[in-house]
Amino acid sequence: MEDKRESFVVIVAGYSEPMERFLESNPGLKSRFNKNIQFEDYSKSELISILKLFCTQNDMVLTTETEQQIDRYLERLISNKPDNFANGREMRNLFETMYSNQANRLADQVDITDEALTSLTIEDLPPFIWEHFSI
């Protein structure tokens, strides 16, 4: 690394405290990573925008009721963040779960409208939204 320092880049990323422990784990490691960029967690509105972007990219929409429930869920999640809060990844996982739930919900239906095919409803929300947060 030292011999090629003008043409060599190493990027490591992670949560603040585990990254600090990583850099402190070896006496010479921290001095090799002399640039540190701290990214703040997304706000509730930014997280909803990320979720809507996943919807748009997949020709899906959230019903108003679904969006309101997700808004309440995010309000509680952000004020009680777990240590492993995944930020934007949390929204991707939520979208993928809802998308799968929607497919399972519609699987037994015979006459499915275009609106039903492109809408994520409150029925598609994963159980953890209801179980872990009394909304």
ROBANU-67050 format. One record per residue: residue in three letters; z, x, y of N, C-alpha, C in turn. Coordinates in nm, 3 decimals, decimal comma. Each point is the difference from the previous one (the first is absolute). Layout:
BEGIN
+--------+---------+---------+---------+---------+---------+---------+---------+---------+---------+
| residu |    n.pz |    n.px |    n.py |   ca.pz |   ca.px |   ca.py |    c.pz |    c.px |    c.py |
+--------+---------+---------+---------+---------+---------+---------+---------+---------+---------+
|    Ala |       Z |       X |       Y |       Z |       X |       Y |       Z |       X |       Y |
...
+--------+---------+---------+---------+---------+---------+---------+---------+---------+---------+
This chain:
BEGIN
+--------+---------+---------+---------+---------+---------+---------+---------+---------+---------+
| residu |    n.pz |    n.px |    n.py |   ca.pz |   ca.px |   ca.py |    c.pz |    c.px |    c.py |
+--------+---------+---------+---------+---------+---------+---------+---------+---------+---------+
|    Met |   0,000 |   0,082 |  -0,120 |   0,000 |  -0,082 |   0,120 |   0,000 |   0,087 |   0,126 |
|    Glu |   0,079 |   0,104 |  -0,001 |   0,011 |   0,084 |   0,119 |  -0,129 |   0,077 |   0,025 |
|    Asp |  -0,064 |   0,050 |  -0,106 |  -0,121 |   0,080 |   0,017 |  -0,117 |  -0,083 |   0,054 |
|    Lys |  -0,002 |  -0,129 |  -0,028 |  -0,111 |  -0,087 |   0,041 |   0,046 |  -0,107 |   0,099 |
|    Arg |   0,103 |   0,027 |   0,073 |   0,061 |  -0,104 |   0,084 |  -0,094 |  -0,060 |   0,105 |
|    Glu |  -0,105 |   0,071 |   0,044 |  -0,095 |  -0,056 |   0,096 |  -0,095 |  -0,100 |  -0,064 |
|    Ser |  -0,016 |   0,004 |  -0,131 |  -0,096 |  -0,088 |  -0,067 |   0,062 |  -0,082 |  -0,112 |
|    Phe |   0,131 |  -0,008 |  -0,001 |   0,070 |  -0,068 |  -0,108 |   0,095 |  -0,104 |   0,058 |
|    Val |  -0,007 |  -0,121 |  -0,049 |   0,087 |  -0,107 |   0,048 |   0,067 |  -0,066 |  -0,120 |
|    Val |   0,129 |  -0,021 |   0,013 |   0,075 |  -0,076 |  -0,101 |   0,068 |  -0,114 |   0,074 |
|    Ile |  -0,021 |  -0,121 |  -0,050 |   0,063 |  -0,117 |   0,060 |   0,091 |  -0,062 |  -0,105 |
|    Val |   0,123 |  -0,023 |   0,038 |   0,093 |  -0,073 |  -0,086 |   0,048 |  -0,121 |   0,079 |
|    Ala |   0,024 |  -0,108 |  -0,071 |   0,041 |  -0,123 |   0,067 |   0,106 |  -0,070 |  -0,083 |
|    Gly |   0,088 |  -0,069 |   0,068 |   0,103 |  -0,076 |  -0,070 |   0,100 |  -0,057 |   0,098 |
|    Tyr |   0,100 |  -0,063 |  -0,056 |   0,108 |  -0,056 |   0,082 |   0,083 |   0,113 |   0,060 |
|    Ser |   0,057 |  -0,022 |   0,116 |   0,066 |   0,105 |   0,078 |   0,107 |   0,077 |  -0,077 |
|    Glu |   0,097 |  -0,070 |  -0,056 |   0,111 |   0,070 |  -0,066 |  -0,044 |   0,076 |  -0,125 |
|    Pro |  -0,079 |  -0,060 |  -0,090 |  -0,047 |   0,079 |  -0,116 |  -0,086 |   0,120 |   0,042 |
|    Met |  -0,080 |  -0,016 |   0,106 |  -0,081 |   0,113 |   0,046 |   0,088 |   0,112 |   0,053 |
|    Glu |   0,105 |  -0,037 |   0,070 |   0,093 |   0,102 |   0,052 |   0,066 |   0,074 |  -0,116 |
|    Arg |   0,041 |  -0,074 |  -0,102 |   0,059 |   0,065 |  -0,119 |  -0,102 |   0,093 |  -0,067 |
|    Phe |  -0,125 |  -0,045 |  -0,007 |  -0,106 |   0,082 |  -0,058 |  -0,016 |   0,131 |   0,077 |
|    Leu |  -0,007 |  -0,010 |   0,132 |  -0,020 |   0,120 |   0,082 |   0,121 |   0,094 |  -0,005 |
|    Glu |   0,118 |  -0,055 |  -0,020 |   0,121 |   0,081 |  -0,009 |   0,022 |   0,056 |  -0,141 |
|    Ser |  -0,079 |  -0,045 |  -0,097 |   0,022 |   0,039 |  -0,140 |  -0,032 |   0,147 |  -0,028 |
|    Asn |  -0,075 |   0,062 |   0,088 |  -0,037 |   0,140 |  -0,019 |   0,010 |   0,069 |   0,136 |
|    Pro |   0,071 |   0,112 |   0,010 |   0,021 |   0,064 |   0,131 |  -0,127 |   0,030 |   0,078 |
|    Gly |  -0,110 |   0,033 |  -0,064 |  -0,121 |   0,034 |   0,073 |  -0,095 |  -0,115 |   0,024 |
|    Leu |   0,032 |  -0,116 |  -0,054 |  -0,094 |  -0,112 |   0,006 |  -0,010 |  -0,062 |   0,140 |
|    Lys |   0,113 |  -0,026 |   0,063 |  -0,001 |  -0,068 |   0,129 |  -0,080 |   0,077 |   0,106 |
|    Ser |   0,009 |   0,132 |  -0,002 |  -0,071 |   0,079 |   0,101 |  -0,152 |  -0,005 |  -0,021 |
|    Arg |  -0,046 |  -0,037 |  -0,117 |  -0,144 |  -0,009 |  -0,027 |  -0,058 |  -0,132 |   0,050 |
|    Phe |   0,086 |  -0,097 |   0,024 |  -0,044 |  -0,130 |   0,052 |   0,055 |  -0,013 |   0,142 |
|    Asn |  -0,070 |   0,059 |   0,095 |   0,052 |   0,005 |   0,137 |  -0,045 |  -0,118 |   0,087 |
|    Lys |  -0,078 |  -0,090 |  -0,053 |  -0,040 |  -0,120 |   0,075 |   0,055 |  -0,122 |  -0,075 |
|    Asn |   0,062 |  -0,088 |   0,075 |   0,058 |  -0,120 |  -0,060 |  -0,041 |  -0,120 |   0,084 |
|    Ile |  -0,062 |  -0,097 |  -0,062 |  -0,041 |  -0,122 |   0,070 |   0,079 |  -0,116 |  -0,060 |
|    Gln |   0,075 |  -0,067 |   0,083 |   0,083 |  -0,113 |  -0,043 |  -0,073 |  -0,130 |   0,034 |
|    Phe |  -0,022 |  -0,084 |  -0,100 |  -0,063 |  -0,130 |   0,022 |   0,105 |  -0,109 |  -0,012 |
|    Glu |   0,006 |  -0,084 |   0,100 |   0,094 |  -0,112 |  -0,003 |  -0,052 |  -0,107 |  -0,095 |
|    Asp |   0,090 |  -0,081 |  -0,055 |  -0,041 |  -0,112 |  -0,083 |  -0,078 |  -0,100 |   0,083 |
|    Tyr |  -0,088 |  -0,073 |  -0,065 |  -0,076 |  -0,104 |   0,069 |   0,092 |  -0,114 |   0,042 |
|    Ser |  -0,036 |  -0,067 |   0,107 |   0,073 |  -0,119 |   0,045 |  -0,043 |  -0,118 |  -0,087 |
|    Lys |   0,071 |  -0,109 |   0,015 |  -0,033 |  -0,122 |  -0,076 |  -0,142 |  -0,045 |   0,030 |
|    Ser |  -0,039 |  -0,001 |   0,125 |  -0,136 |  -0,045 |   0,036 |  -0,105 |   0,095 |  -0,055 |
|    Glu |   0,030 |   0,130 |  -0,002 |  -0,095 |   0,096 |  -0,057 |  -0,012 |  -0,019 |  -0,151 |
|    Leu |   0,111 |  -0,028 |  -0,067 |  -0,005 |  -0,024 |  -0,144 |  -0,081 |  -0,125 |  -0,032 |
|    Ile |   0,017 |  -0,105 |   0,078 |  -0,079 |  -0,122 |  -0,021 |  -0,148 |   0,029 |   0,026 |
|    Ser |  -0,029 |   0,080 |   0,101 |  -0,139 |   0,038 |   0,026 |  -0,060 |   0,077 |  -0,117 |
|    Ile |   0,079 |   0,087 |  -0,060 |  -0,047 |   0,074 |  -0,118 |  -0,029 |  -0,096 |  -0,114 |
|    Leu |   0,090 |  -0,094 |  -0,023 |  -0,020 |  -0,099 |  -0,106 |  -0,126 |  -0,083 |   0,026 |
|    Lys |  -0,019 |  -0,041 |   0,125 |  -0,119 |  -0,078 |   0,035 |  -0,127 |   0,083 |  -0,016 |
|    Leu |   0,008 |   0,130 |   0,025 |  -0,115 |   0,087 |  -0,020 |  -0,040 |   0,002 |  -0,148 |
|    Phe |   0,100 |   0,010 |  -0,089 |  -0,030 |  -0,007 |  -0,144 |  -0,066 |  -0,133 |  -0,034 |
|    Cys |   0,050 |  -0,107 |   0,061 |  -0,060 |  -0,132 |  -0,022 |  -0,145 |  -0,001 |   0,046 |
|    Thr |  -0,025 |   0,045 |   0,121 |  -0,135 |   0,001 |   0,056 |  -0,094 |   0,082 |  -0,086 |
|    Gln |   0,044 |   0,116 |  -0,043 |  -0,084 |   0,087 |  -0,083 |  -0,036 |  -0,064 |  -0,134 |
|    Asn |   0,078 |  -0,099 |  -0,041 |  -0,022 |  -0,066 |  -0,128 |  -0,042 |  -0,146 |   0,017 |
|    Asp |  -0,044 |  -0,036 |   0,122 |  -0,046 |  -0,136 |   0,031 |   0,107 |  -0,105 |  -0,031 |
|    Met |   0,123 |   0,032 |   0,033 |   0,111 |  -0,091 |  -0,023 |   0,069 |  -0,031 |   0,133 |
|    Val |   0,074 |  -0,111 |   0,004 |   0,081 |  -0,034 |   0,116 |   0,137 |  -0,046 |  -0,047 |
|    Leu |   0,098 |   0,017 |   0,087 |   0,134 |  -0,051 |  -0,025 |   0,009 |  -0,138 |   0,063 |
|    Thr |   0,057 |  -0,095 |  -0,071 |   0,024 |  -0,129 |   0,064 |   0,109 |   0,020 |   0,105 |
|    Thr |   0,008 |  -0,091 |   0,095 |   0,100 |   0,009 |   0,106 |   0,140 |   0,004 |  -0,059 |
|    Glu |   0,026 |  -0,087 |  -0,094 |   0,132 |  -0,006 |  -0,064 |   0,034 |   0,132 |  -0,071 |
|    Thr |  -0,099 |   0,059 |  -0,064 |   0,021 |   0,127 |  -0,070 |   0,031 |   0,110 |   0,100 |
|    Glu |  -0,076 |   0,005 |   0,107 |   0,023 |   0,102 |   0,102 |   0,139 |  -0,015 |   0,062 |
|    Gln |   0,043 |  -0,122 |   0,023 |   0,134 |  -0,023 |   0,055 |   0,109 |   0,049 |  -0,095 |
|    Gln |  -0,019 |  -0,025 |  -0,129 |   0,098 |   0,043 |  -0,099 |   0,004 |   0,153 |  -0,008 |
|    Ile |  -0,116 |   0,063 |   0,003 |  -0,006 |   0,147 |  -0,002 |   0,064 |   0,057 |   0,125 |
|    Asp |  -0,020 |  -0,065 |   0,114 |   0,062 |   0,042 |   0,125 |   0,152 |   0,000 |  -0,013 |
|    Arg |   0,056 |  -0,107 |  -0,059 |   0,146 |  -0,009 |  -0,019 |   0,048 |   0,107 |  -0,099 |
|    Tyr |  -0,078 |   0,020 |  -0,106 |   0,034 |   0,102 |  -0,099 |   0,003 |   0,139 |   0,065 |
|    Leu |  -0,103 |   0,032 |   0,080 |  -0,006 |   0,131 |   0,065 |   0,113 |   0,019 |   0,100 |
|    Glu |   0,036 |  -0,106 |   0,068 |   0,112 |   0,006 |   0,095 |   0,126 |   0,049 |  -0,072 |
|    Arg |   0,027 |  -0,056 |  -0,115 |   0,118 |   0,039 |  -0,078 |  -0,018 |   0,138 |  -0,064 |
|    Leu |  -0,119 |   0,027 |  -0,049 |  -0,026 |   0,129 |  -0,065 |   0,018 |   0,114 |   0,100 |
|    Ile |  -0,054 |  -0,015 |   0,119 |   0,007 |   0,106 |   0,101 |   0,144 |   0,022 |   0,046 |
|    Ser |   0,078 |  -0,106 |   0,008 |   0,139 |   0,018 |   0,045 |   0,091 |   0,049 |  -0,113 |
|    Asn |  -0,049 |  -0,001 |  -0,124 |   0,078 |   0,049 |  -0,116 |  -0,088 |   0,089 |  -0,087 |
|    Lys |  -0,065 |   0,098 |   0,061 |  -0,096 |   0,084 |  -0,074 |   0,068 |   0,074 |  -0,115 |
|    Pro |  -0,059 |  -0,011 |  -0,118 |   0,050 |   0,083 |  -0,110 |  -0,042 |   0,145 |   0,022 |
|    Asp |   0,066 |   0,093 |  -0,068 |  -0,032 |   0,142 |   0,016 |  -0,145 |   0,031 |  -0,034 |
|    Asn |  -0,056 |  -0,076 |  -0,091 |  -0,138 |   0,027 |  -0,045 |  -0,102 |  -0,092 |   0,066 |
|    Phe |   0,031 |  -0,049 |   0,118 |  -0,091 |  -0,089 |   0,072 |  -0,135 |   0,068 |   0,014 |
|    Ala |  -0,106 |  -0,067 |  -0,047 |  -0,131 |   0,063 |  -0,011 |  -0,093 |  -0,028 |   0,118 |
|    Asn |   0,046 |  -0,075 |   0,098 |  -0,077 |  -0,022 |   0,122 |  -0,135 |  -0,065 |  -0,028 |
|    Gly |  -0,111 |   0,065 |   0,034 |  -0,132 |  -0,059 |  -0,021 |  -0,030 |  -0,028 |  -0,146 |
|    Arg |   0,048 |   0,088 |  -0,087 |  -0,020 |  -0,019 |  -0,144 |   0,066 |  -0,130 |  -0,047 |
|    Glu |   0,108 |  -0,036 |   0,066 |   0,069 |  -0,126 |  -0,030 |  -0,095 |  -0,118 |   0,020 |
|    Met |  -0,081 |   0,006 |   0,104 |  -0,095 |  -0,108 |   0,028 |  -0,116 |   0,000 |  -0,100 |
|    Arg |  -0,045 |   0,117 |  -0,039 |  -0,105 |   0,005 |  -0,103 |   0,051 |  -0,059 |  -0,131 |
|    Asn |   0,120 |   0,037 |  -0,039 |   0,058 |  -0,054 |  -0,123 |   0,020 |  -0,151 |   0,010 |
|    Leu |   0,044 |  -0,048 |   0,116 |   0,017 |  -0,143 |   0,019 |  -0,134 |  -0,072 |  -0,012 |
|    Phe |  -0,102 |   0,054 |   0,066 |  -0,133 |  -0,062 |  -0,009 |  -0,048 |  -0,005 |  -0,145 |
|    Glu |   0,009 |   0,112 |  -0,070 |  -0,050 |   0,006 |  -0,138 |   0,075 |  -0,098 |  -0,090 |
|    Thr |   0,129 |  -0,012 |   0,020 |   0,078 |  -0,095 |  -0,080 |  -0,042 |  -0,143 |   0,032 |
|    Met |  -0,015 |  -0,032 |   0,128 |  -0,040 |  -0,135 |   0,039 |  -0,140 |  -0,032 |  -0,051 |
|    Tyr |  -0,090 |   0,096 |   0,007 |  -0,138 |  -0,017 |  -0,046 |  -0,001 |  -0,032 |  -0,151 |
|    Ser |   0,079 |   0,073 |  -0,074 |   0,012 |  -0,023 |  -0,144 |   0,064 |  -0,136 |  -0,028 |
|    Asn |   0,105 |  -0,032 |   0,074 |   0,066 |  -0,130 |  -0,017 |  -0,095 |  -0,115 |   0,029 |
|    Gln |  -0,084 |   0,017 |   0,102 |  -0,097 |  -0,103 |   0,035 |  -0,099 |  -0,020 |  -0,114 |
|    Ala |  -0,048 |   0,109 |  -0,058 |  -0,094 |  -0,009 |  -0,112 |   0,064 |  -0,073 |  -0,118 |
|    Asn |   0,124 |   0,032 |  -0,028 |   0,071 |  -0,067 |  -0,110 |   0,022 |  -0,149 |   0,030 |
|    Arg |   0,030 |  -0,030 |   0,125 |   0,023 |  -0,140 |   0,040 |  -0,128 |  -0,082 |  -0,014 |
|    Leu |  -0,114 |   0,058 |   0,034 |  -0,126 |  -0,074 |  -0,004 |  -0,068 |   0,003 |  -0,136 |
|    Ala |   0,047 |   0,083 |  -0,090 |  -0,068 |   0,019 |  -0,129 |  -0,019 |  -0,129 |  -0,079 |
|    Asp |   0,093 |  -0,091 |   0,004 |  -0,008 |  -0,123 |  -0,079 |  -0,069 |  -0,115 |   0,073 |
|    Gln |  -0,033 |   0,021 |   0,126 |  -0,062 |  -0,107 |   0,077 |  -0,150 |  -0,007 |  -0,030 |
|    Val |  -0,054 |  -0,121 |   0,007 |  -0,141 |  -0,020 |  -0,031 |  -0,085 |   0,005 |   0,126 |
|    Asp |   0,026 |  -0,087 |   0,093 |  -0,078 |  -0,005 |   0,124 |   0,074 |   0,078 |   0,109 |
|    Ile |  -0,043 |   0,122 |   0,022 |   0,066 |   0,087 |   0,098 |  -0,087 |   0,009 |   0,124 |
|    Thr |   0,057 |  -0,033 |   0,113 |  -0,074 |   0,005 |   0,126 |  -0,009 |   0,143 |   0,052 |
|    Asp |  -0,093 |   0,022 |   0,091 |  -0,011 |   0,131 |   0,064 |   0,129 |   0,033 |   0,074 |
|    Glu |   0,059 |  -0,100 |   0,064 |   0,124 |   0,021 |   0,073 |   0,112 |   0,045 |  -0,095 |
|    Ala |   0,009 |  -0,063 |  -0,115 |   0,102 |   0,039 |  -0,098 |  -0,023 |   0,143 |  -0,049 |
|    Leu |  -0,126 |   0,037 |  -0,016 |  -0,033 |   0,135 |  -0,049 |   0,032 |   0,110 |   0,101 |
|    Thr |   0,002 |  -0,036 |   0,127 |   0,019 |   0,101 |   0,104 |   0,135 |  -0,009 |   0,070 |
|    Ser |   0,088 |  -0,090 |  -0,047 |   0,130 |  -0,019 |   0,065 |   0,114 |   0,049 |  -0,086 |
|    Leu |   0,089 |   0,075 |   0,062 |   0,125 |   0,039 |  -0,065 |   0,107 |  -0,093 |   0,053 |
|    Thr |   0,060 |  -0,075 |  -0,089 |   0,095 |  -0,103 |   0,040 |   0,143 |   0,044 |  -0,030 |
|    Ile |   0,092 |  -0,082 |   0,043 |   0,142 |   0,027 |  -0,022 |   0,031 |   0,009 |  -0,150 |
|    Glu |  -0,078 |  -0,069 |  -0,080 |   0,017 |   0,007 |  -0,146 |  -0,033 |   0,138 |  -0,055 |
|    Asp |  -0,076 |   0,078 |   0,072 |  -0,042 |   0,132 |  -0,045 |   0,098 |   0,111 |   0,035 |
|    Leu |   0,101 |  -0,035 |   0,079 |   0,100 |   0,101 |   0,037 |   0,076 |   0,045 |  -0,124 |
|    Pro |   0,030 |   0,128 |  -0,009 |   0,074 |   0,050 |  -0,117 |   0,145 |  -0,047 |   0,001 |
|    Pro |   0,061 |  -0,010 |  -0,117 |   0,138 |  -0,049 |  -0,010 |   0,101 |   0,079 |   0,082 |
|    Phe |  -0,022 |   0,132 |   0,018 |   0,101 |   0,078 |   0,071 |   0,019 |  -0,046 |   0,143 |
|    Ile |  -0,101 |  -0,061 |   0,057 |   0,016 |  -0,051 |   0,137 |   0,103 |  -0,113 |   0,002 |
|    Trp |   0,003 |  -0,078 |  -0,105 |   0,094 |  -0,112 |  -0,008 |   0,135 |   0,044 |  -0,057 |
|    Glu |  -0,001 |   0,092 |  -0,095 |   0,122 |   0,037 |  -0,071 |   0,093 |   0,090 |   0,080 |
|    His |  -0,054 |   0,098 |   0,069 |   0,083 |   0,100 |   0,065 |   0,034 |  -0,033 |   0,145 |
|    Phe |  -0,066 |  -0,099 |   0,054 |   0,024 |  -0,037 |   0,138 |   0,018 |  -0,151 |   0,008 |
|    Ser |   0,112 |  -0,043 |   0,047 |   0,019 |  -0,145 |   0,014 |  -0,063 |  -0,044 |   0,129 |
|    Ile |  -0,125 |  -0,038 |  -0,008 |  -0,080 |  -0,035 |   0,118 |  -0,010 |  -0,150 |   0,011 |
+--------+---------+---------+---------+---------+---------+---------+---------+---------+---------+
